[in-house]
Amino acid sequence: MSRILEPVIFRNGAQAKNRVALAAMTNGQSNVDGTLGEDELRWLEMRAKGGFGIIATCAVHVSKHGQGWPGELGIFDDAHIPGLKRVADAICEYGSLPMAQIFHGGLRADRSVSGTQPWSASDATEVGNDSGARAATGQDIEGVIADFAEAARRACKAGMAGVEIHGAHGYLLTQFLSRTENRRTDAWGGTLEKRARLMREVTRAVRAAVPEQFIVGVRLSPEDNGNARGLDLDENLQLAHWLVEDGIDFLHLSLWDYTKNTTKRPERHALQEFRAVVPQDVPIFVAGQIWTRDDGEKALALGADVIALGRSAIVNPDWPRHVTDAHWQPQRPPVTAAQLQSWGLNETFINRMRGRKDFVAG
């Protein structure tokens, strides 16, 4: 049997039935007020039925002012708990672990859907950004820490197995960590300790808000990529060490392409670097162009404990069920809109995928 199908055990004793996770993906399939949409539920339930051991929701915003796009599932109000419970119940029915990915958009929040001016570590004009974001006040910062903790409490109450704190992809927590997007000179900016403070304070607050058996993880971008800017590999290695001290149960590395080594040390892979500083009892998730069984096994051999699938999970909703066949080749894009609809994507999600080169045929 492939190691991919072996259970993974977290440091708090929680267990997933295999090492395949559905990565959190923006899909816009929920309602205007952040409550669960039926299409969102169908999308997630299909992957649970398809055998994924861990199912992550899309990034769910912890504050209304942190909303990043229309149709985003919310977790900023107790009114969202019933919908989240439906998600958790549906996923658990198939023996999978449901997790909510919790985030705040920061300067990437969309004022047209949030109704408020976005805010970030620094004023957008200071960092050459056209979002119109203002610099956060101390009250903003303390408030968002509490919002993350409350979001975790709601996820727990809804029956989720855990949360993944989104500290990657250039959202709020990454903006504070960034050496280029955080120009603050107070206790929240400057040295690495100060720039990492928000992510650490959020992690500690989340950990304190939920029981020990509730899984708490963090997703990181190890180096600059796309919207994640101003990041340094060695700073993130130090941050990973601190986050373990702060109580995380897993670390998720967003690599975009798992086959590539680090930019800073081209002879070394990020998984090798982070595995050296993260204890063995803290699983490392990895995402980035994992399509085949061979890809998954290579990622595990490099030091990952869990493989997180994004685009490959879109077009292969039952990917884990095929791992027993070493010769199986997954469906790959381009695919038709009708195929995507049959795999649980509504028109909004399909249109988002049209923005990916050669993903949707026609």
PyMOL commands that set and color helices and strands:
alter all, ss='L'
color gray80, all
select helices_A, chain A and resi 3-5+38-49+64-66+78-92+106-108+111-114+124-127+138-157+172-177+192-195+197-209+233-245+270-275+293-302+311-315+319-322+337-342+347-354
alter helices_A, ss='H'
color red, helices_A
select strands_A, chain A and resi 8-9+15-16+20-22+54-61+97-103+119-120+134-135+162-167+215-220+250-254+284-287+306-309
alter strands_A, ss='S'
color yellow, strands_A
deselect
rebuild
show_as cartoon
